[in-house]
Amino acid sequence: MVDHLRSSRPIDAKRQQAHENRQAMVRSATDLFTRVGYAGTTMEGIAAGAGMSVQSVYFAFHTKANLLQAAIDAATPEPDPRPMEKDPDQALAELVDDACRLLGTTGPLALAAAAAGPRDAAADEVLRRYESARSKAASDLVARLRSRRPLAIGVTSRRASDVVYGLLSPQLHTLLVHERGWSPKRYAGWATDAIGRALWG
């Protein structure tokens, strides 16, 4: 039993070190993607920022696109375990706040992927997965709110989902918050009001 514990400790320590190395690489990649864009980020730059060798970065992630996906995953907050408010207006505000927090952490990375363009198939695939997840989240938001208050006459779930998808986009969030100087709180409040009007009139 003692021999087993002694032999497992170095393995556990090695795994922990590998995990910490990967985290350092992801942090370095996140910084570069958001500062200089996808095209301007190199595996060499990521390695330098992480204090690792280029070979170690390639061994851990293989491609720059894999690092971009890992950066988005790491920047995605854990789901809020709290039950959703029963009041539809309060529920809408909470859901929009959650979406805005997600835009604040993952939006710059999604825009880096978008700037790479369709000619970079790997980055384009990362963006496609991100946008697919956003589309599903918009539909889920509408479905959850519709269960608490019927949509206005003439408003379909698809139309409402499209509005949510457009208003809670990294492009619009960046335009208003980073370029026009809105506070995150102002943006969330505006989006909440606009989505509420689109759903319920």
Secondary structure, 3 states (H helix, E strand, C coil): CHHHHHHHHHHHHHHHHHHHHHHHHHHHHHHHHHHHHHHHCCHHHHHHHHCCCHHHHHHHHCCHHHHHHHHHHHHCCCCCCCCCCCCHHHHHHHHHHHHHHHHHHHHHHHHHHHHHCCCCHHHHHHHHHHHHHHHHHHHHHHHHHHCCCCCCCCCCHHHHHHHHHHHCCHHHHHHHHHHCCCCHHHHHHHHHHHHHHHHHC
